[in-house]
Amino acid sequence: MTPPDDFDPPVGPAVTLEPGVRRIVAPNASPMTYRGTNTYLVGTGDLAVIDPGPASRPHLEAIVAAIEPGQKISHIIVTHTHTDHSPLAADLAARTGAPILAFGTAHAGRSPVMSRLAEAGLAGGGEGIDHAFRPDVTLADGEIVEGDGWTLEVIHTPGHIGNHIALAMGDLCFTADHVMGWASSLVSPPDGDLTDFMESCRRLRARDWRVFHSGHGAPIEDPAGRVDWLVDHRLGRERQILAALEAGAATPRALAERIYTETPPSLIPAAERNVFAHLIDLTGRSLVSPTAELAANATFSRLS
């Protein structure tokens, strides 16, 4: 699946997607964010702002400008602590007085294996982490957040990062960066965990959704098909890694160079990180094993 070529939304103004749901695209388009981060306004009286976005004064002013007469921002909900989603929350809270709600700080929800890798010195790659983020209210999986005429159910969806949540509103789901409308989600250890990512996909797939509104890109009108694509994409990469290991034990770097034969050299480090995410998952499932301690530079062998 590829992003629609005609998704070219205006940056700044609030666009109504359906009754009680508006989207404002932040001015941070890039290869990592597509057209920019999607900030959502939910409600018609008391408003929930989902993912205020990056530290951007123009975007802050755009959100405030979208508050119509008789409305106020009552909740600021952050789906995860990447720097294109959470930093503006503090400024928006200071401007509006609304509390900030999230699953937790940057390391909340991190799995034990990722915690061990982080303690051993593995640093994240790819998207920046908002280490300064502190919510006023900590949310739990299954918790209900309610406002004037709207109800959001918290679904903990770790994988892209441990503190990632999706938000269900009836048969609509705000999926942030777990399921996006333009690309597969980045899973980069130790913040990203592929085992958790696949389980979160299964959780979302088990429910009957009408539409996904994601952190980047257009609305996803075929939610089940998109989740199936994400899972198939990952399973396909897994098969490539296992096949490559048939030729003998190898490091994540060597495997990336074997598999990503058409990838520019400058992107091989990102491919290597992706391969390592798969190798961690495969190790946990006893399909591969590192010859020594689990690490980004370890040599891995196939077990079955």
N, C-alpha and C positions, 0 to 999 in steps of 0.2 A: 504494500500500500504506500502511496506517495501523497504528499500534501496537495490539496487542490490549488492549481495555478492561479485561480481567481480569488483566493483569499488575500485581500489587500485592504484591511479595515482602516478606518480613520484613526489616527493616534490622538487621544485627548478627550473627545466628546463621549458621553455615555450613550450607548446604543442599546435599545430594548431588544432582547432576544425572545422573550415571552413575558406574559404578565408577571410582574414582580421580580424579574431578573434582567439586570442591565450589565453591560460589559464596557470597561474602559481599558484600552490598550496603552500600556506604558511606553514611553519613548526610549526603549532600550533594545531595539532590533539588533540581532547579531547571529552568527552561525550557531550559537548555543541557545538562543531564545526565539528564533524565527522572527516573526513580525514584532515581537515584544511580549512582555508578561501580561496576561489577562487578569485584570482586577474585576471582581464581580460585586455588584450591589444587589442585595436581596431584600425584598419588602417594599411596602408602599407608605409606611408610616415610620416606625422605628426600623432603621436599616442595619443589616449586617454587611460589613465590607469583608470580602474573602480575598486574601492575599493583596495587601496594599502595594506590594511591589518594591522596587529598588529605591535607594536614597535618591530622590529626584524632586526638586522643588516644583517643576512644572506638573509632575504627576500628582503631587499633593494638592496643588491648586485645582487640578482637573477633578479630583475626587470631591473636594469641598464644593466646587461649582455645580456638581451633580445633585447636591442636596436641594430638593425642591421645597417650596413653602409648605409648612406643616410637617416636614420630615426632620429627623435627626439620626445621626449614627449612634446606635446603641451597643453594637458589638463589632470588634475587629478580630477576625479569625485568620490565623496564619496556618497554612497547610504544612509548611516545612521551612527549615532555616537555611535555605540557599539564598545568596545575596541578591537574587533577582525577585525574591518573593517577600522577604520579611523585614528588611531594614527600615522601610518607611512607616512601619507600624508605630514606632515610638513617637514620631513627629505627628502622625495622625491622631494618636491618643492625646498628645499634648494639646492639639488644636481643638479636639471635640469632647474630651473628657471620657470617651468610651474606653472600656477595659479591653485588654489584649488577651485572646484565648488561643491556646495551642497545646499540642501534646506534651511539649517540654522544651528544654534547651537543646543546644546543638547535638549533644551526645545521648539524649533520651531515646530509648527504644533500640539502642545498638545491641546486636546479638553478642553472646559470649565470645564467639570466635573472632568477631570483628574487634571487640574490646581487647582481646589478647594481641591481635595484630597491631592495634593502635599503641598499646603499651610497649610493644617491641620496637616502635619507631616508624611504622608505616604511616605515611601521610596521604591525605586524600589527593585525588587528581580530578581535573575537570572543573566543575562548578565551585565557586567560592562558598565558604561556610560562614554564616553570621554568628560568630562565637559570642558576640555581645548580647544576643537576643535573650530576653527574659519575659515570659508571659505573666500577666496578672492572675490568670486563671488557668490551671492545668486541666486538660481534657483527657478523658479515658475512652477506650474503645466501647462503643455502644451507648455512650452518653448522649442525651438529647439537649440541644440548645434551642431555646424558643424565644421568639420575638412577637411583635405585633403582626399577626396574620401569617407567620411562617414558622416552620419547625425543621431543624437540621439534625440528622443523626450522624454521629462521629463514627467513622470506620477506620481503624488503624490499618494502614497499608504500607508497612515498611518494605524496603527494597531499594528504591531510589535513594533514600536516606532513612535512618531508623525512626525518626520522629514524624514521618510523613502520614498525613491523614487524608481521606476523602470525606465528602459530606453529602449525605443523601437527603433529598427533599422529594418525597414521594417516589415517582419513577424517574426522577432526574438525579444525576450524581455529578458533583463537582469533583473531578478526579485529579486536579492539579497536574503534577508531572509523572504520576504513575501511568496513566493512559493519556497520551497526547494526540492531537489531531494532525500532527505533521511528521513525527519521527518516533522511533522507539526510545524508551527511557534510558538515560545513562545510569549504569550501575557500576560504581567505582569504589572498591574497598579502600579504607575500612568504613567509610560512611555508607556506601551501597553494599547490599548483601543479596546475591542472586537467589539463594535459597528462600529468603524472605520475600523477594520479589515474585517468585513463581507462586508461592502460597497466597500472596495478596491478589494475584491474578485469578487464582481459583476462587477466592472469596467473592470477588466482584462478579465473576462469571456465573456464580451460583444463583444470582438474582436477576429478575426480569426488569431491565431498564429500557426506558424510551429514548433517552439522550444523555450523552456525557458532555459536560462543559469542562474543558481542560485548562491547564495553566498556560498553554501556548497553542495557537492555531484555532481553526474553525470548530463549531459544534460537531460532535461525532454522532451521526444519525443512526449508525449501526453499531451500538455498543458491544454486542456479543461478537460480531465479526471482528471488531478491532482488538478485543482481548484475545480472541483465537489467533489473530495474526501475530500479536506480541509473543504468545506462548510458542507458536510454531517457529517464529524467528529465532527464539532462544534455543529451542530443541534442535533446529538445524545447525546452529553454531556448535552446540554440544556434540552432535554427530561428527562434525568436521574435526573437532579437537580429539575425540576418541580415535578417529581414523588416522589422524596425524601421529598419534602416539603408537600406532601399530608399527611405525618405522623405528621406534626406539624411544627411550626416555629423553625428555627435553625440558628446557626452561620455558616459562611463559614467553620470553622474548623470541626464542627459536620457533616456538609454535606459531606466534603471530606472524613471523616472517614466512613460514610455510603456508599459512592459511590465507593471509591478506596479500596475495601476490599482486593485486592491482592497486594497492593502496600506496599513495605517495609516502616516501620515507619520513616526511615530517609528521605523519599521522600514525606511524607505527607505535610510538609510545602509548597512545590512547588505545590502539588495538591490543597491545600487550596488557594493559590494565583490564581490558574487557576479558581477555583470555584468562587472566588470573582470577577474575570473579567466577568464571565457570569452573576453574580448577578447584577453587575452594568448595564450591557446591559439590563437585564430583568427588572430592575427598570425603566430605561429610556423608556421601551416599556409598562410600567404599568401592567406587569405580576406578579411582586413581589414588596414588599415594606419593607424597613427597619422599625423596630419599633421606632427608633429614627433617628439620623443623619446617613447619608450614611458613613460607615466606615468599615474597615477590620474586626473589632470585633463586628459589629452590628448583631442583630438577624433579620432574614428575614422571611416574611410570604408570602404565595402564594395568589394572588388576583383573579385569574381566572383559 
